[in-house]
Amino acid sequence: MLRFFAGPMGAGKSTLALQMAYNYRSAGREGVLLTGPSRDGRMSSRLGVAEDAVQITESSDLVGVLMGSSFAVVDEAQFLTPRQVEQLAAVVDRAGVAVDCFGLLTDFRSHLFPGSGRLVELADEVNRLQADVFCWCGAPGLINARIEGGRVARSGAQVQVGDIGSTYRVLCRQHWAYGITEKGRS
Ligand SMILES: [Zn+2]
């Protein structure tokens, strides 16, 4: 299968890409990690994980690069040329390689990257990734707040065992500090 996971910056694409490669290897498969020209030959996530990857340039022949692999995980897939996307599709169809591509769908003007557009046209699956988690106010969600009786809990065991009526909600730092769990509530 050829799959395309598209999302904005900060959606955790590289993290997911590395996770995907890990999963394939755990299943006993061997493959390659590919990344765009901007990444210095490393695929790295904001979580601090990094691996060596083959850097793709406009002239890379992906049929050759994927030779003998059972999977390929491609980060920064927006930098693929349409021709390279066609090469990936051909490798999937002829050799049964699993190819997962991660990248931006559109550029700063909101227009499709050529490679991303070709992926949308040819991929078996196109998935749009969620952006980061946000507080109800729209600010970045920072704290996984524990809510008890409608209030932000300030004390208790770090890990709760069993169902004791608590829920969790992601809040920004400010609304966690003020204990405001939703609009119009304090
Ligand atoms: Zn907030």
Boltz pocket constraint, residues with backbone or C-beta under 6 A from the ligand:
constraints:
  - pocket:
      binder: B
      contacts: [[A, 135], [A, 136], [A, 137], [A, 138], [A, 139], [A, 171], [A, 172], [A, 173], [A, 174], [A, 175]]
      max_distance: 6.0
